[in-house]
Amino acid sequence: MPPRRAIIAPSILASDFGNLRHECRRIVQDEGADWLHIDVMDGHFVDNITIGAPVVTCIRDAVDRAPDWSKGVFDCHMMVANPQRWLKDFAKAGCDLYCFHYEAAVTTAKGLIKEIHSYGLRAGVAINPDTDVTDIESLLKAEEIGDEKPDMVLIMAVEPGYGGQEFKVECMDKVRYLRKHHPLLDIEVDGGVNLRTIDAAAEAGANVIVAGTAVFGAEDPCDVISKLREAVEKRLN
C-alpha cells in the first residue's frame, strides 16, 4: 500500500499579513501550493498569539477548495490549550482540517476526533518533539466500537510557538514509525523544513510538508514548492 500523495502546505505565518488575502490566493493559484497551513496560537498552550477564526473567515473566500482536496485546503494547526472550545468557530469560518495537539487533549482526544468529523472536517493530531509517537497509537488503531481515527498526524520538528529553531532530525524517527505501521496515513512535518532539510523528512515518509519562510521568503516560491514536491514524490513509490 503506497503512502498518500505529496502535499505542500506553506505556513501563512511567514506571509505578509498586511496583504493576507492576496498572499493566500497567490501562493495557491500562482505559485503551486496545495494546502494552506494556518498556525493558530492562543498565548496559553504556547506563549505567542497569532490569529483566530475571524481572520480565517476573511481569507476563506479568497481561496477556493477543490472538491477532491487537491487545492485550497485550510489546514488549521491549533496550538491552543482547549481545542474543543474553538472547533465550532473554525468550522464556521471555513477550516477544512482541524489539527489539535495531543498534549492539550490527552483524555479527550478520541471524543474530539469524533466531534471534528461531525462538523464535516478532517481531523489531525499533532505531537511535540518530546512526545512519544506510541502515545497516540490507540487513536490510530481505534479498536473500540464507535471510535474514529485521525485523518492526519503532524510531527513537530521544532518546539511549537517559536520561530527560528533548527530542524530536529531525530523527530523523523517518529515519521518512520508511522509510515511503517500506518502506510496510508497522511503524515505532516512542520518546523524548520526547507530545501536543506526536506530530504530527511521525505526519506522518513512524510507526505505533507509545511514550509513557511522557505516558501514565502523565497525569490521564486514556485521553484521552491516544486523542489519540495519533487523530493517527496520520488520517495512515494
N, C-alpha and C positions, 0 to 999 in steps of 0.2 A: 504494500500500500504506500504510494508516494505521498510526501507531505503536500500541503496546500500550495497555492501559487504565491509568487513573490509580490509583496505589497510594500510600497514605500509611503510612509506617513510622516511628512515633515511636521515638526512641532511649531505651532504658531507662536509660541513663547519667544521665538527668535525673530519674529516678523516685525514690521513697522506698525505698531499699534495705532499710530496716528492715521493710518490708511488701511485699516484691518480688513475691511470688506474687499477692497481691491487686491490686497495681498493674498487673501484666501482664494479668491477667484483665479488670480494669475497663476498661483503655484500648482493648481489642479488643471485648469483649462489650457494654459500656455506652456507650462514647464513640465508637465507629465506626471505629477504626483497622483497617487491612487486615493489615499485617505488623508484626512487632516487630523493630527494628534493635538488634542486640546487639553492642556495642563491646567487643572483646577486645584488651587491650594487655598486652605481656609485659615491659615495662621494658627492652627491648633495641632493637627496631625504633623504638619511641617510649619516652620516659623514664618515663611513668606505667604503673601496673599496675592492671587492673580485675578482671575475673572469668575463671574457667576453666570447663572442661566440667562439673565437679560442680554449679555454680550453674545451668547450662543444664538439667541433669538435674532439678534441684529445681523449676524453673518449667515444665518441659515439660508435665506432666500438668494444669497449671492453665489451659492454653490449647489448645483443640482446633484442629487444622489441617483446613480444609475440603478435600475431595478435589480440587476444582478450583483450589486455591491462592488462593482469593479472601479467605480469612481465616486468621489464626493462623500464618502462615509465620514461622519463625525465620530471619531474615536476619543471619547471623553475619559481622561485619566484622572480619577477622583482621589486626590491626595487630601482627604478630609477625614475628620475624626468620627463622623457619623454619616456614612454613605447612604443609609436608608432615608435619612431626613431629606436629602436633595434629589432623590430619584424622580419623583413626580414632576418637579420643576424642570429638570433637564430633559425628561421625556417630552414634555410640552414644548420645550424650547427647540427641539429638533435633534437631540442626541440620537445616535444610531447604535452605538456600542458603549455601554456603561461599565467601566473598568474600575473596580474598587480594590483597596488594599486589604489583603487578608489580615494584616496586623490590626486593622481597625474594625474587623468583624469576625474574630476568631469563633465566637459562639453563635453567630447569626448568619454565617456565610451561606449555608445551604438554603435557608429561607429567603435570603436576599437574592440569590441567583434565580429562584423561582419567581420572586416578585418582579425582577427585572424583565424576565421573559413574559410576564403577564402584561407588560406595557408594550409588547411587540419589539423590544430591543434585544440585542445580543448582549451577553454577559461576559465580562472579563474579570480575571482575578490577578492582581499584581502582588509580587513579593519583593521585599527589600533584600539587599545583599547579605544580611546576617540571618535571614530566614531560610531554614532548611526546606528544600523543594519537596521532600517527602511529607511535610506538614500539610500539604494540600492534596495529597494522593486520594484521600477519602472523597474529596469533592469531584475528582476526575473519574473515579470509579462509579460513584452514585449508585451503590448497590441496593439501597433501601427503596422500597416502593414509594413512588411519588417524588423522589429526588430528581433533580435536573443538573446536568453538567454545565460547567462554564464553556463558552464557545472559544475562548482565548485565554492564554496565560501570558502575563507580562513579567519578564525577568528584568529587574532593575540592575544595571551595570554601574550605577553610582548611587549614593545616598539621595533619596528624594528631597526635592525642595531647594537645592543649591546648584548654582551653575559653576562652570569652570573646573569640574572634577575630572580626574583621569579615569578612563575606561578600566573597569576591574575585569581583567580577562578570566580570572578564576571563577567568576559567576557563570561563565559559559559551560561549566560542568553541569549546571542545572538544566541548561538547554539540551545538552546531550542526553541527560537522563529522560527528559520529557519526550524528546524525539524518538528515543528507543522504545519507551513504554506506551506512547500515545502518538503514533505516526501520522495521524490525520489532523492533529490539533494545530490550530494557529498559534504559533509561539512568537511573541513580540519581544524585542530587546530595545531598551531605552536607556540612554545615558552615555555620552562620550563616543557615540558612533559617528564615524567619518570615513573618508577613503583610506585612512591608515588602519582602522580597526574593523572595518566591515568584514574582512576575510575571516577573522576569528569568530564573529557572530554567525556568518553564513556557514562556515565549516562545522560549527556545532549543531546547526539545524534550524536556526531562526529563519522564519519566512516573512515576518512583519518587522520592518525596520523603521525606527524612529530616529530622525536626524533633525536637529534644529539649526544651529549656526552653520553646519556643514552645507546645508541647502540654502537657507535664506541669506547667508552671508557670502555665498559664492558669486563670482563674476558671471558664471554660467550655470545657474541652478539646473537647467535641463540636462546638461552634461553630467553633473554630479548624480542626479536622480537616475540617469541611465546607467552609470557605472555601479551604483549601489544595487540596482535591479539585476544587472549582469552578474554581479558577484553571488547573489542569491540564486538566480536561475540556473547557473551552471552547476550548482550543487543539489538541485532538486531531483535530478534523475538518479 
